[in-house]
């Protein structure tokens, strides 16, 4: 069976569209920061490779969700001001492009944090 020139062009166009669509996948990490410090915190900043995000305040038990896209690699860092006015700085896990999935960060008393990554890297 031989395809006409128009049919061959249509098949080629469809193949190119499918190849382009599969190559344009955007990798994201859904991050959640939960405050279990025992008091409200202020000036939360989460820094990850190539960018950062934050919140002005987070009440006890409150969760803050944010979706990020990594560019490059490096450690996750966070800082906040505790209810006593002390600034806390915590270094988290290494993150690298093209990881994707979820990362839960639980802020604990005493300037500690628990990191619960559910990340995978795709080639």
Secondary structure, DSSP 8 states (H G I E B T S, - for coil): ----HHHHHHHHHHHHHHHHHHHT----EEEEEEEESSS-EEEEEEEETTEEEEEEEE-TT-EEEEEE---SEEEEEEEEE-TTS-EEEEEEEEEETTEEEEEEEEEEGGGEEEEEEEEEE--
